[in-house]
Amino acid sequence: MRIETPDDWIELDVAGHTLPPTFPLVLPVCRELRIAEVVDRHCPMKWYEHVTHGEVVEFLVLHLLQSAHRQPLYKLEEWAAEHHIEALYDCPAEAFNDDRVGHALDALAEQVAVIEVQVVTEALRRYQVDARQIHWDLKHVTFSGAHERSELICRGHGAGQLHAKQLQVSLHVTGEGGVPVRHEVLAGNTNQTPLAAALLADLQQRLPRSDLLVISDRAGFSYENLVAYRKAKAHFVAPLTLTPAQERALATVPQEAFIPLAYHSLNAPGNHYSYYPTTLWLTGRNHSQPLPVKALYIHSTGLEARVKETRDNAITKALTRLAQIEGYLNQRRYARAQYARKQLANAGPAAAHGIVHYELLGADGELCLRFWVDEAARAHAAARDGRYVLVFDEPGASPEEIFGLYKQQNTIEARFRNFNSDLAVHPVWLQLDRRIRALLLVFVLALIVYTLLELRAHRVGLRGPYYPKMTTREMLFRFSHLRVQEVRIRGRPPLYQLCLSTAQQAILHALGLPDPIIYLIHAT
């Protein structure tokens, strides 16, 4: 297109391009936390042709936090080309090829802890997040491909399943906002319990504060951990894995002795909770000295109903199978008592054991089966239904507050769901342990940005169409598409003009984020 100007005629070319759709949300937070700057400070380069390690890491975070259909990490170069990345970084899309990303991960692997500490410190400072209350848990990450030489990847249990190739990620997040403050990559068969003391000491030094309150699940608490927490002057809330004697004591407390709790779940408003305060004496291995710990026996009507339903279904299933076997008796293989007993041994789920009984009588070919339900055993099992034990050490906290702290453990469960869904961490294809550790840091950095966006939306009262607050997932969905107009004039650098919808502009304004035009290399 030729346009006449007062000075001369100019050649003008206008084209539309797709940009990384969520960059108006993601880049401002990345720049606030100085992610690229921190990485470059600790991973300096003697030379670089196009981009620094820090810019690669920032690009990876931007890539992870897309609205939908994230491409695998080995297609970064193609994604960069499709999304006109040169408008954001003064380099061609080829600069983000597999080899360049690999080199950045190699450099990052040597400085994982120090980079995380500095980014977390900046996040807590800028967003004024209270980091005393910490939630802790482990999450498995599965892998594809061959990893025979890996020290991290091995067989292990995760989400109730046995995975052939997995590692585990230990994650600590704040009670306010669920902001990740510490992670560690662990072997896939790691046991959580022995980690508590060392991780607590490191966490106290990182934040830094000694009076941390750590909320964990059963796997994160033991007698040895109780000793470690008290020695470190830290505090805890956790459910307790019970011994047979503690199980019996829990079942013997009459229901009328439990005191109602005011807590009600928004997702299950019909579920009611109550508590019974007590003190337990815990012992460890090697005949250690018993230590007292405050405890709450908790009763949940919802949990009671679920456990009863599971048991009743198990009993029904066992009775159905026994009746089936009874019908087969004295026919073919079922004419032999040895074979019939083998089938009877597997006749019902574990929940029915000790409640459903049977008796096989007679010789081969003349077998007779009798089976029945022991109602006394059913009633004895039901006495424990809906009950569990919380142990705690939080001075001055009421039972209501202790239970409320424990129910906030869904904060870290939500962050692990973000790992699975929004960040799509499964499966990972990398082969080298050092690159795997570095990539998991990038995922955690992306998760920090994700949580801070949600915290920001919550603080300004930004509402979503389906929930009382707008989630980061909803915001990313609103930015699922973004285009830029590129204007080229012969002999001059390209100029860009951003096209935002009214809804996108409203979100950025509510969050107090800057006009994203400032992030374009050349803009009008």
C-alpha positions as CSV (number, residue, x, y, z in Angstrom):
1,M,0.0,0.0,0.0
2,R,1.4,3.4,-1.0
3,I,0.5,6.5,1.0
4,E,1.4,10.0,0.2
5,T,2.9,12.1,3.0
6,P,3.9,15.8,2.9
7,D,7.5,14.7,2.4
8,D,7.2,11.7,0.1
9,W,5.3,8.5,-0.8
10,I,5.8,5.6,1.7
11,E,5.3,1.9,1.4
12,L,2.9,0.8,4.1
13,D,2.0,-2.8,5.0
14,V,-0.5,-3.8,7.7
15,A,-0.9,-7.4,9.0
16,G,-2.7,-9.0,11.9
17,H,-0.9,-11.6,14.2
18,T,-1.8,-13.8,17.1
19,L,0.1,-13.1,20.3
20,P,0.6,-15.3,23.4
21,P,-2.9,-14.8,24.7
22,T,-2.3,-14.4,28.4
23,F,0.7,-12.2,28.3
24,P,-1.2,-9.1,29.5
25,L,-1.9,-11.0,32.8
26,V,1.3,-13.1,33.1
27,L,4.1,-10.7,32.1
28,P,3.3,-8.0,34.6
29,V,3.5,-10.4,37.5
30,C,6.7,-12.0,36.1
31,R,8.2,-8.5,35.9
32,E,7.0,-7.6,39.4
33,L,8.8,-10.7,40.7
34,R,11.8,-10.0,38.5
35,I,12.0,-13.7,37.5
36,A,14.2,-13.0,34.4
37,E,16.4,-10.7,36.4
38,V,16.9,-13.1,39.3
39,V,17.7,-16.0,36.9
40,D,20.2,-13.9,34.9
41,R,21.9,-12.8,38.1
42,H,22.6,-16.3,39.2
43,C,22.9,-17.9,35.8
44,P,25.1,-15.4,34.0
45,M,26.1,-15.9,30.3
46,K,29.4,-15.1,28.8
47,W,27.7,-14.4,25.5
48,Y,24.3,-14.8,24.0
49,E,23.1,-14.5,20.4
50,H,19.4,-13.7,21.0
51,V,18.0,-14.4,24.5
52,T,19.3,-14.8,28.1
53,H,18.6,-17.7,30.4
54,G,16.2,-15.4,32.3
55,E,14.3,-14.5,29.2
56,V,14.0,-18.2,28.3
57,V,12.6,-19.0,31.8
58,E,10.1,-16.1,31.6
59,F,9.1,-17.3,28.1
60,L,8.5,-20.8,29.6
61,V,6.3,-19.4,32.3
62,L,4.3,-17.5,29.7
63,H,4.0,-20.7,27.7
64,L,2.8,-22.7,30.6
65,L,0.1,-20.2,31.6
66,Q,-1.9,-20.4,28.4
67,S,-5.7,-20.5,28.4
68,A,-6.1,-23.9,26.7
69,H,-4.5,-26.6,24.5
70,R,-0.9,-26.0,25.7
71,Q,1.6,-27.5,23.3
72,P,4.2,-29.9,24.6
73,L,7.4,-28.3,25.6
74,Y,9.4,-29.8,22.7
75,K,7.3,-27.7,20.3
76,L,8.2,-24.3,21.8
77,E,9.8,-23.0,18.6
78,E,6.6,-23.7,16.6
79,W,4.5,-22.1,19.3
80,A,6.7,-19.1,19.4
81,A,6.4,-18.7,15.6
82,E,2.6,-19.1,15.7
83,H,2.3,-16.5,18.4
84,H,4.6,-13.9,16.9
85,I,6.9,-13.9,19.9
86,E,9.2,-11.3,18.3
87,A,6.6,-8.7,19.3
88,L,7.5,-9.4,23.0
89,Y,11.2,-10.4,22.8
90,D,13.6,-8.8,20.4
91,C,14.5,-12.1,18.8
92,P,13.2,-14.6,16.2
93,A,11.1,-17.5,17.2
94,E,14.0,-19.8,16.4
95,A,15.7,-18.5,19.5
96,F,13.5,-20.7,21.6
97,N,14.5,-24.0,20.0
98,D,14.9,-27.2,22.0
99,D,18.7,-26.8,22.4
100,R,18.4,-23.3,23.7
101,V,15.8,-24.3,26.2
102,G,18.0,-27.3,27.3
103,H,21.0,-25.0,27.9
104,A,18.8,-22.7,30.0
105,L,17.6,-25.7,32.1
106,D,21.1,-26.9,32.6
107,A,22.1,-23.5,34.0
108,L,19.0,-23.2,36.1
109,A,19.6,-26.7,37.7
110,E,22.6,-25.4,39.5
111,Q,20.7,-22.6,41.2
112,V,17.2,-23.9,41.9
113,A,17.1,-23.2,45.6
114,V,18.6,-19.7,45.5
115,I,16.3,-18.6,42.6
116,E,13.2,-19.9,44.3
117,V,14.1,-18.1,47.6
118,Q,14.6,-14.8,45.9
119,V,11.4,-15.0,43.8
120,V,9.3,-16.1,46.8
121,T,10.8,-13.4,49.0
122,E,9.8,-10.8,46.4
123,A,6.3,-12.3,46.1
124,L,5.7,-12.2,49.8
125,R,7.0,-8.7,50.1
126,R,5.1,-7.2,47.1
127,Y,1.8,-8.9,47.9
128,Q,2.2,-8.6,51.7
129,V,1.3,-12.3,52.2
130,D,1.3,-13.7,55.8
131,A,3.6,-16.7,55.6
132,R,3.2,-18.0,59.2
133,Q,0.5,-20.6,58.3
134,I,2.0,-23.2,55.9
135,H,0.3,-26.2,54.3
136,W,2.5,-29.1,53.3
137,D,2.0,-32.2,51.1
138,L,3.6,-34.4,48.4
139,K,2.5,-34.9,44.8
140,H,3.5,-37.4,42.3
141,V,4.5,-36.5,38.7
142,T,4.5,-39.3,36.1
143,F,6.9,-39.8,33.2
144,S,7.1,-41.3,29.8
145,G,10.0,-42.8,28.0
146,A,13.1,-44.7,29.3
147,H,14.7,-43.4,32.6
148,E,16.8,-46.4,33.6
149,R,19.7,-44.2,34.9
150,S,17.6,-41.7,36.8
151,E,18.0,-41.4,40.6
152,L,14.6,-39.7,40.8
153,I,12.2,-41.7,38.7
154,C,11.1,-45.1,40.0
155,R,8.1,-47.1,40.9
156,G,5.8,-45.5,43.5
157,H,2.3,-44.9,44.7
158,G,0.4,-41.8,43.8
159,A,-3.3,-41.0,43.9
160,G,-4.0,-44.5,45.1
161,Q,-2.3,-46.1,42.1
162,L,1.1,-47.7,41.5
163,H,3.0,-45.9,38.7
164,A,5.9,-47.5,37.0
165,K,7.7,-44.2,36.5
166,Q,7.2,-41.2,38.8
167,L,8.9,-38.7,41.0
168,Q,7.4,-36.8,43.9
169,V,7.3,-33.0,44.6
170,S,7.2,-31.7,48.1
171,L,5.3,-28.4,48.2
172,H,4.7,-25.9,51.0
173,V,2.2,-23.1,50.4
174,T,0.9,-20.2,52.5
175,G,-2.5,-20.3,54.1
176,E,-3.3,-17.0,52.6
177,G,-3.6,-17.3,48.9
178,G,-1.9,-20.7,48.7
179,V,1.3,-19.1,47.4
180,P,4.1,-21.7,46.9
181,V,7.1,-20.9,49.2
182,R,9.2,-24.0,48.9
183,H,9.4,-27.1,46.7
184,E,11.7,-30.1,46.5
185,V,12.0,-32.8,43.8
186,L,12.2,-36.2,45.4
187,A,12.5,-39.8,44.3
188,G,9.2,-41.5,43.3
189,N,9.3,-43.9,46.3
190,T,10.1,-41.3,49.0
191,N,8.3,-41.6,52.3
192,Q,6.9,-38.2,53.5
193,T,7.2,-38.7,57.3
194,P,11.0,-38.6,57.7
195,L,11.2,-35.3,55.7
196,A,9.4,-33.1,58.2
197,A,12.3,-32.0,60.4
198,A,14.8,-31.1,57.7
199,L,12.2,-29.3,55.6
200,L,10.9,-27.4,58.6
201,A,14.4,-26.2,59.5
202,D,15.0,-25.0,55.9
203,L,11.6,-23.3,55.7
204,Q,12.3,-21.4,58.9
205,Q,15.5,-20.2,57.5
206,R,14.1,-19.2,54.1
207,L,11.0,-17.2,55.3
208,P,12.6,-16.4,57.9
209,R,10.6,-17.1,61.1
210,S,10.6,-19.7,63.8
211,D,7.0,-19.7,64.8
212,L,5.6,-21.5,61.7
213,L,2.3,-23.3,61.9
214,V,2.5,-26.3,59.5
215,I,-0.7,-28.2,58.5
216,S,-0.1,-31.5,56.9
217,D,-1.9,-34.8,56.2
218,R,-1.4,-38.1,58.1
219,A,1.8,-39.0,56.2
220,G,3.4,-35.8,57.4
221,F,3.2,-36.4,61.1
222,S,4.8,-38.9,63.5
223,Y,6.2,-39.1,67.0
224,E,9.6,-38.1,65.6
225,N,8.1,-35.1,63.9
226,L,6.4,-34.1,67.2
227,V,9.8,-34.0,68.8
228,A,11.3,-32.0,65.9
229,Y,8.5,-29.4,65.9
230,R,8.8,-28.8,69.6
231,K,12.6,-28.5,69.4
232,A,12.3,-25.9,66.6
233,K,9.5,-24.0,68.5
234,A,7.2,-24.5,65.6
235,H,3.5,-25.5,65.6
236,F,1.4,-28.1,63.8
237,V,-2.0,-29.4,63.0
238,A,-2.4,-32.9,61.5
239,P,-4.6,-35.9,61.4
240,L,-3.1,-38.9,63.3
241,T,-2.6,-42.4,62.0
242,L,-4.0,-44.5,64.9
243,T,-2.8,-47.5,66.6
244,P,-5.3,-50.3,67.4
245,A,-5.5,-49.1,71.0
246,Q,-6.2,-45.5,69.8
247,E,-8.8,-46.9,67.4
248,R,-10.6,-48.6,70.2
249,A,-10.5,-45.5,72.4
250,L,-11.9,-43.4,69.6
251,A,-14.8,-45.8,69.1
252,T,-15.7,-45.9,72.8
253,V,-16.6,-42.2,73.2
254,P,-20.4,-41.9,73.2
255,Q,-21.7,-39.7,70.5
256,E,-23.5,-37.4,73.0
257,A,-20.2,-36.4,74.4
258,F,-19.2,-34.7,71.1
259,I,-19.6,-30.9,71.0
260,P,-21.0,-29.4,67.8
261,L,-18.7,-27.3,65.6
262,A,-20.0,-24.2,63.8
263,Y,-18.0,-25.0,60.6
264,H,-20.1,-25.8,57.5
265,S,-18.8,-26.6,54.0
266,L,-20.2,-24.6,51.1
267,N,-20.0,-27.7,49.0
268,A,-21.8,-29.9,51.5
269,P,-24.0,-27.7,53.7
270,G,-25.8,-30.7,55.1
271,N,-22.7,-32.1,56.6
272,H,-22.2,-31.5,60.4
273,Y,-19.1,-31.7,62.5
274,S,-18.5,-32.1,66.2
275,Y,-15.5,-32.6,68.4
276,Y,-14.4,-34.2,71.7
277,P,-11.2,-32.7,73.3
278,T,-8.7,-35.0,74.8
279,T,-4.9,-35.6,75.3
280,L,-3.0,-38.5,73.8
281,W,0.3,-39.9,74.7
282,L,2.4,-40.8,71.7
283,T,5.4,-43.1,71.6
284,G,7.9,-43.7,68.8
285,R,10.3,-46.5,67.9
286,N,12.9,-48.0,70.3
287,H,10.8,-47.6,73.4
288,S,11.0,-43.8,73.3
289,Q,9.6,-41.7,76.1
290,P,5.8,-41.1,75.7
291,L,4.9,-37.5,75.0
292,P,1.5,-35.8,75.6
293,V,-0.2,-34.0,72.7
294,K,-3.5,-32.2,72.5
295,A,-6.0,-33.8,70.3
296,L,-9.6,-33.5,69.0
297,Y,-11.7,-36.5,68.2
298,I,-13.7,-35.3,65.2
299,H,-17.0,-36.7,64.0
300,S,-18.4,-35.9,60.5
301,T,-21.9,-36.9,59.5
302,G,-21.0,-36.8,55.9
303,L,-18.0,-39.1,56.4
304,E,-20.1,-41.4,58.5
305,A,-22.7,-41.7,55.8
306,R,-20.0,-42.4,53.2
307,V,-18.3,-45.1,55.3
308,K,-21.6,-46.7,56.0
309,E,-22.5,-46.8,52.3
310,T,-19.2,-48.3,51.5
311,R,-19.6,-51.0,54.1
312,D,-23.2,-51.8,53.1
313,N,-22.2,-52.0,49.5
314,A,-19.3,-54.3,50.4
315,I,-21.6,-56.6,52.4
316,T,-24.1,-56.7,49.6
317,K,-21.4,-57.6,47.1
318,A,-20.0,-60.3,49.4
319,L,-23.5,-61.8,49.9
320,T,-24.2,-61.8,46.2
321,R,-20.9,-63.5,45.4
322,L,-21.5,-66.1,48.2
323,A,-24.9,-66.9,46.7
324,Q,-23.4,-67.2,43.3
325,I,-20.8,-69.7,44.6
326,E,-23.5,-71.6,46.4
327,G,-25.3,-72.0,43.1
328,Y,-22.1,-73.4,41.5
329,L,-21.4,-76.0,44.2
330,N,-21.0,-79.6,43.2
331,Q,-20.7,-78.6,39.5
332,R,-17.4,-79.1,37.6
333,R,-14.5,-77.5,39.4
334,Y,-16.8,-76.4,42.3
335,A,-17.4,-80.0,43.1
336,R,-13.9,-80.0,44.8
337,A,-13.8,-78.4,48.3
338,Q,-10.3,-77.1,47.7
339,Y,-11.3,-75.1,44.7
340,A,-14.5,-73.8,46.3
341,R,-12.6,-72.6,49.4
342,K,-10.2,-70.7,47.2
343,Q,-13.1,-68.9,45.6
344,L,-14.7,-68.2,48.9
345,A,-11.5,-66.6,50.3
346,N,-11.9,-63.9,47.7
347,A,-15.7,-63.6,47.8
348,G,-16.0,-60.1,49.2
349,P,-14.3,-56.7,49.6
350,A,-12.1,-56.0,52.6
351,A,-14.8,-53.8,54.2
352,A,-17.0,-56.9,54.6
353,H,-14.3,-59.0,56.3
354,G,-15.3,-60.0,59.9
355,I,-18.9,-59.1,59.2
356,V,-19.9,-61.6,56.5
357,H,-19.2,-65.2,57.6
358,Y,-19.5,-68.5,55.8
359,E,-19.1,-72.2,56.5
360,L,-18.4,-74.8,53.8
361,L,-19.4,-78.3,54.9
362,G,-19.4,-81.8,53.3
363,A,-17.1,-83.9,51.1
364,D,-16.2,-83.3,47.4
365,G,-19.3,-83.6,45.3
366,E,-21.6,-83.2,48.4
367,L,-20.7,-79.7,49.4
368,C,-23.0,-77.4,51.3
369,L,-22.5,-73.6,52.0
370,R,-23.9,-71.6,54.8
371,F,-23.3,-67.8,55.1
372,W,-24.7,-65.0,57.3
373,V,-24.1,-61.4,58.5
374,D,-22.8,-60.8,62.0
375,E,-24.9,-57.9,63.1
376,A,-22.9,-57.4,66.3
377,A,-19.7,-57.1,64.2
378,R,-21.5,-54.6,61.9
379,A,-22.5,-52.5,64.9
380,H,-19.0,-52.6,66.3
381,A,-17.5,-51.4,63.0
382,A,-20.1,-48.7,62.8
383,A,-19.1,-47.2,66.2
384,R,-16.0,-45.8,64.5
385,D,-17.8,-44.4,61.5
386,G,-17.2,-40.7,60.6
387,R,-14.5,-40.3,63.3
388,Y,-10.9,-39.3,63.0
389,V,-8.3,-37.6,65.3
390,L,-6.5,-34.2,64.9
391,V,-3.4,-33.5,66.9
392,F,-2.2,-30.0,67.3
393,D,0.1,-27.6,69.1
394,E,-1.1,-24.0,68.5
395,P,-1.2,-22.0,71.8
396,G,-4.4,-20.2,72.5
397,A,-6.4,-21.7,69.5
398,S,-9.9,-22.9,70.1
399,P,-11.2,-26.2,68.8
400,E,-13.2,-24.2,66.2
401,E,-9.9,-22.5,65.0
402,I,-8.0,-25.8,65.0
403,F,-10.6,-27.5,62.9
404,G,-10.8,-24.5,60.6
405,L,-7.1,-24.6,60.0
406,Y,-7.2,-28.3,59.1
407,K,-10.1,-27.8,56.7
408,Q,-7.9,-25.2,54.9
409,Q,-5.7,-28.1,53.8
410,N,-7.7,-28.0,50.6
411,T,-5.6,-25.0,49.8
412,I,-2.6,-27.2,48.9
413,E,-4.9,-29.8,47.3
414,A,-6.1,-27.0,45.0
415,R,-2.5,-26.1,44.1
416,F,-1.8,-29.7,43.1
417,R,-5.0,-29.7,41.0
418,N,-3.5,-26.6,39.3
419,F,-0.4,-28.7,38.6
420,N,-2.5,-31.4,37.0
421,S,-4.9,-29.4,35.0
422,D,-4.0,-25.7,34.4
423,L,-0.2,-26.4,34.1
424,A,-0.6,-29.9,32.8
425,V,2.6,-31.2,34.4
426,H,1.9,-34.9,33.4
427,P,3.7,-36.5,31.7
428,V,7.2,-35.1,31.6
429,W,9.4,-36.3,28.7
430,L,12.8,-35.1,29.8
431,Q,15.6,-37.7,30.4
432,L,18.2,-35.9,32.5
433,D,17.6,-35.5,36.3
434,R,19.2,-32.0,36.3
435,R,16.8,-30.8,33.6
436,I,13.9,-32.4,35.3
437,R,14.7,-30.5,38.5
438,A,15.1,-27.3,36.6
439,L,11.8,-27.8,34.7
440,L,9.9,-28.4,38.0
441,L,11.2,-25.1,39.3
442,V,9.8,-23.4,36.2
443,F,6.4,-25.1,36.9
444,V,6.6,-23.8,40.5
445,L,7.4,-20.3,39.2
446,A,4.4,-20.5,36.9
447,L,2.3,-21.7,39.9
448,I,3.4,-18.7,41.9
449,V,2.3,-16.3,39.2
450,Y,-1.0,-18.2,38.9
451,T,-1.7,-18.0,42.6
452,L,-0.8,-14.3,42.8
453,L,-3.2,-13.5,40.0
454,E,-5.9,-15.2,41.9
455,L,-5.0,-13.5,45.2
456,R,-5.0,-10.1,43.4
457,A,-8.5,-10.8,41.9
458,H,-9.8,-11.8,45.4
459,R,-8.4,-8.7,47.1
460,V,-10.0,-6.3,44.6
461,G,-13.3,-8.3,44.7
462,L,-13.3,-9.3,41.0
463,R,-16.3,-11.7,40.5
464,G,-16.7,-14.5,38.0
465,P,-19.9,-15.6,36.2
466,Y,-20.2,-18.8,38.3
467,Y,-18.3,-18.2,41.5
468,P,-18.2,-15.3,44.0
469,K,-14.6,-14.6,42.9
470,M,-12.9,-14.8,39.6
471,T,-10.4,-17.6,39.4
472,T,-7.2,-17.5,37.5
473,R,-8.5,-20.2,35.3
474,E,-11.5,-18.0,34.3
475,M,-9.2,-15.0,33.7
476,L,-6.9,-17.1,31.5
477,F,-10.0,-18.3,29.6
478,R,-11.0,-14.7,29.0
479,F,-7.6,-14.1,27.5
480,S,-7.8,-17.2,25.2
481,H,-7.3,-15.1,22.1
482,L,-5.3,-12.0,21.5
483,R,-4.3,-10.2,18.3
484,V,-1.9,-7.4,17.3
485,Q,-1.9,-5.2,14.3
486,E,1.6,-4.9,12.8
487,V,2.4,-1.9,10.7
488,R,5.5,-2.0,8.5
489,I,7.0,1.0,6.8
490,R,9.9,0.4,4.4
491,G,13.1,1.4,6.1
492,R,11.7,1.5,9.6
493,P,11.2,-1.0,12.5
494,P,7.7,-2.6,12.7
495,L,5.1,-0.9,14.8
496,Y,2.5,-2.8,16.8
497,Q,-1.0,-1.9,18.0
498,L,-2.8,-4.2,20.5
499,C,-6.4,-5.3,20.1
500,L,-8.1,-5.9,23.4
501,S,-11.8,-6.7,24.0
502,T,-13.9,-4.7,26.4
503,A,-14.0,-7.7,28.8
504,Q,-10.2,-8.0,28.7
505,Q,-9.7,-4.3,29.3
506,A,-12.1,-4.5,32.3
507,I,-10.1,-7.3,33.9
508,L,-6.8,-5.6,33.5
509,H,-8.3,-2.3,35.0
510,A,-9.8,-4.1,38.0
511,L,-6.5,-5.9,38.7
512,G,-4.5,-2.7,38.4
513,L,-2.3,-4.1,35.7
514,P,-0.6,-1.8,33.3
515,D,-1.6,-1.3,29.6
516,P,0.0,-4.3,28.0
517,I,1.2,-2.2,25.0
518,I,4.3,-1.4,27.1
519,Y,5.5,-5.0,26.7
520,L,5.6,-4.8,22.9
521,I,9.0,-4.1,21.5
522,H,7.6,-1.4,19.1
523,A,4.2,0.0,19.8
524,T,1.9,2.8,18.7
